[in-house]
Amino acid sequence: MLEPRGAGVLRKTDIRRTVTGALFSPTFRFLAANKDSIEASGPEGIQALVQQFDVVISDVHPRDEVTVFGVTLDVLRLRHPGLVVVSISPFGRTGPRADEDAGPLRLQALSGYLSLNGKSGQAPIPAPGHLVEHAIGANAFVGALAALIRLRRTGVGDLVEISGLETVAGLLPFLKEQFAETPTVREGGTPEGVRLLPCADGWVSVLLTVPTYAQIYCEAFGIDPSDVREGLFEGDRLAVIARGEAFFGRYTSRLTMKEVFDALQGRGVVCGPVQSLQDVLADPQLAALNFFERLADPDFGDLPIAGRPARLNRGPPRPLKAGRGTEAAQALAGVRVLDLTQAWMGPLAGQMLADLGADVIKIENPARPDVWRMMGEAPQRPDGPPIPAVDRSVYFQGVNRNKRSLGLDLTLARDVETFRGLVREADVVLENFTPRVMSRFGLGYEDLRQLRPGLVMTSFSGFGAAGRLAEHKANGASIEAMAGWDVLHCDGAGQPVLMGAYPADPTCAMQMAACTLVALYAREADGAGAHVEGSMLEAAAAYIGDELLAAAIGAEPAAPVQRVAAVAGQDAWMAIEALDGTAKAEPVCSLVDALGDDRLTERSWFLALDDPGLGRRLFNGHFWRFRTARLAEPRPAPGLAGG
């Protein structure tokens, strides 16, 4: 960690006064853990230091690089061909706004993220804690790892460009928005109908728009079925949600969060209790996973600190592949991935690997395909042949580009054998089943590494492989509640409000991809395979690790330096952000606005693809740009393959 004389910005920001009266920056202490600090000694001293390292990560604004480094980062990379340079800036290094500054609130306003969060008629609610900054950092980590893997193979370094705006935009459902009848607006929860229901001791996130859940809710909440109002699930979507909140909320308010959670999860319905930061620190599931590590803080003694999102269990070293040292245009060229994941997190992680050049084969049971194929059906195109509904999902198509497709039913012996044959030629297996599923198929890590000792198997479930909740299912909304995000995401009255676009899914996808790349990078050195075993709960908790560290010592919340103000006479808002002592205002954009914003369009971030089922549409762009490596030429998501 390179800091200027007198301490870097990170040490000086987010200062909170603790219960003991001492000053404390939880963000600095969380992010600086396990790092050494070196005092910068001017551009010449920095350039001399660069020669000792493999990676330079910079969030210096591109316009200030010559002042700090003596040269631009592009020149620095050219002078050191074996160096990986990561440049993080608000709007990227090129384009109409490259010289502008922006903090996390402005990025949320411009991308459309802010427009989705909060309650209608009330101020939009920014992302909790430093979630946006940490997500941008996680994205930079993925890009850096990809460049390092290519460096190890070829000796060729790279400059990895990370745009804060493009990172935040990459978390959002722009494809789905192009099929919406009206622009999506914030409504106190998700468009699919997840809301926070009151309990005797807090709130639980519950999906309210599935009629088949009515009987389950009656059993779980102790409701006499004869009391269920006729037409409860009929009519306008928002009306259904409002009726569900009012009706079921009367019963959940008599129960504790644990009673509601256990009753629903025991019946196979995903839900999530809103945990306080202290609840997260004492969470039994995180304890069973040994998530929290110990920080010996010089001022506050022994403290719990958020740990890693996954465990890396490596196999023995093996001979390295032949052909190393040759030029590879793509970071993951020659890497084959078998993708068994479903919904959002896992498939997006697979798409990231595919974008980086991996050959990703999407494997589904033709009779029970990826659950996201069954949601968000777009209408048949009037200008083309009939396309099956499973190939017209605005959800599935948005997170499965650049993959091939294969239909396998892993409950059948012949298909298990087919899969085992594929493993013998594979480098990575991705799966997000609950922990015992792959072993029941006879395809657990120990089984597969006998076939392919150098295999990297990445298993990311909702709650990890140990603990009472291991076999429970999860989704973005339930994890946001349980990891402490929702308690930091409150309206003006201090009441938690569910986030509108499931940000835990794509941000956990970054961690799933990153952990996979860590294992592949390590394999480049010694040929050893690995089992990466992680969870959404751990990944999500780590994203607010600084807030959890502050809570561990009883630190008071930092004074707000940004806010969202109404534009008189209409439900329109301005995001006001203080940067370097100057307040800047930005209109809160909708997703539709963002689709046409020049900060994204003039950098050609959106990918225009001709999808067989959806027509020509704008898809979310890449999370990173590389100076020397190529990204995969984008192809639409594959159709569902037969058995």
Residue, then its C-alpha position, 0 to 999 in steps of 0.5 A: m500500500l503506497e501512501p503519501r507523506g502524512a497519510g493517504v486519503l483512506r486513513k483520513t476518510d470515514i472517521r467515526r467517534t467511538v464509544t471511548g472517544a477515540l477516532f477510528s476509520p473502520t474502512f481503512r482498518f478493514l481494507a488495510a488489514n494484511k497489507d504493508s505501507i510504503e511512503a511514496s517519495g515522488p514520481e522517481g521513487i514510485q517508478a523505482l518501486v514499480q520494478q519490484f512488483d507484479v501488479v500496480i493498482s491505481d485509483v489516481h484519476p487519469r488526468d493526475e497520473v503524470t503528477v503522481f507517477g511521472v508518466t501515464l499508466d499506459v506509458l508505465r505499462l510500456r516501460h515495464p512489459g511484464l507488469v499488470v497495471v489496474s486503473i480504476s476511475p469513475f468513467g474510464r480512461t476515454g470517452p466524453r466524461a473521462d476527466e470528470d470526478a464522481g463518487p459512489l452516489r453519483l455513479q448510482a444516480l447515473s447508472g439507474y441503480l438509485s432509481l430502483n431503491g426506496k419507496s415510491g414518492q420518497a427519496p431513493i435510498p443509496a446502497p448500504g455502507h461502502l457496497v458500491e466501492h467494494a464492488i468496484g474493487a472486487n471487479a478490479f480484482v477479477g480483471a487483475l487476476a485474469a491479466l495475471i493468469r495471462l502473464r504467467r502463461t505468456g510473460v505479457g503484462d497488461l493494463v486493466e481498465i475499470s470504470g466505476l460507472e460501467t461496474v455499477a451498470g453491470l449489476l443492473p437488469f438492462l435487458k429486462e428493462q427493454f421489455a417493460e411496458t413502463p420504466t421500472v420504478r422503486e416500490g419498496g421491494t423487488p418487481e417480482g414481489v419480494r417485500l419485508l413483512p413485520c415480525a415481533d422482533g424485526w422483519v423477514s423478506v417474503l415473496l408475495t406474488v406466487p399463488t401456490y405459496a398461499q397454502i404454505y403460508c397458511e401452514a407456516f403462519g398459523i392461518d386458517p385457510s378459510d380466512v384467506r381472502e378470495g382473489l388475494f392473488e388476482g389483479d394488478r401486480l402492485a395490488v396483489i403485493a399490497r394485499g399480501e403485505a396487509f394480510f400476511g403481515r398481520y400473522t407474521s407480526r405475531l411471530t419471531m423472525k426465527e419462527v417465520f424463517d424456520a417455518l418457510q425454509g422448512r417448507g422449501v420457501v426462500c426467505g430472509p430475516v433482517q439481521s442487525l450488524q450485531d446479529v451478523l457478528a454473532d451469526p451461528q451459520l457464519a460461526a460454523l463456517n469460521f468466517f470471522e478472523r481475528l484482528a489484533d488492533p493496536d487501539f481496540g485489542d482483539l476484534p472480529i474481522a470479516g474473512r474470505p468468501a470461500r475456502l481453497n482446498r488445493g490438491p497436490p502439485r502436478p506437471l504443468k501443461a505443455g505449450r506454456g509461454t506462447e502468446a494467448a490473445q485471451a486471458l482464459a484461452g484454452v480453459r474449458v468450464l462446465d457450468l452447472t449453475q442456475a439463476w443469476m449468481g452462478p451463470l453470471a460468474g460463468q459468463m465472466l469466465a466466458d467473456l475472458g475467453a474460456d470455453v464455457i459449456k452450460i449443462e442443464n437437465p432438459a426436463r428441469p432447466d435453469v430456473w431463470r429460463m422459466m421467468g421473464e418470458a418475452p413475446q414471440r418475435p413477429d419477424g422470425p420463426p417460433i422460438p420456445a419460451v425457455d429461449r425467450s427469457v429476459y433473465f436467462q439471456g442476460v447472463n449466459r452469453n458466449k456459452r455452449s449448451l448441453g442437455l444432461d439429466l444427472t439422475l440418469a447413469r448414462d448422463v453421469e458417465t457423459f459428464r464424467g467424460l467431459v470432466r476428463e477434458a475440463d479445467v473448471v466445474l462451476e456449481n451452486f447446488t446445495p452442498r450434498v447434491m453433487s455427491r449424491f450424483g457421485l460427482g463430488y470433488e473427490d470423485l471428479r479429481q480422480l478423473r482430472p487431478g488438476l480440476v478446479m471445482t467451484s461450489f458456491s451455495g447460499f449458506g456454505a457446506a457446514g452449519r444448520l443452514a447448509e441445506h437451505k436455499a437462498n437468493g439475493a433478497s434473502i442474503e441481503a437481509m441476513a448479511g446485514w445489508d437491509v438494516l443499513h438500507c433504511d427510509g427516512a423513518g429508519q425502517p429497513v427497505l428491501m433493495g429493488a434489484y437483488p444486488a447481492d446476486p451480481t456482486c457475489a458472482m464477482q466473488m465466485a468468479a474471482c475465487t475461481l481465478v485465484a485457483l486457476y492462477a495458483r494452478e499455473a504455478d504448480g499444476a495443482g487442482a482445487h476445490v473452491e467452496g464458498s457461500m453467498l452469505e460469506a461473500a455478502a457479509a464481506y462486502i460490509g466488512d468495514e461496517l461490521l468492524a465498526a459495530a464490533i467496537g461500538a463505533e457511531p455511524a459516520a455523519p452523512v456527506q451525501r443526500v438525495a433531494a426532491v425536485a419540487g412538484q414531481d417524483a424526481w430527485m437529485a443526488i447531491e454528493a460532496l467531493d473535495g469540499t464541493a457539492k455536486a448534484e446529479p439527476v437520478c436517472s431511470l434505467v431507460d435514461a441510462l440506456g441512452d446516457d453518453r457516458l455509456t453509449e459513447r464508450s460503446w459499453f452496451l453490446a448490441l446482439d441479435d438474439p434469436g428469441l429477443g431480436r436485436r437488443l442491448f445487453n450489459g457490456h463487459f466489466w473490464r477493458f484490456r490493452t493487450a488481451r482480447l475479450a471474447e466476441p459476444r454471442p447470444a445465450p444458447g438455446l436449451a439443448g435436448g438430452 
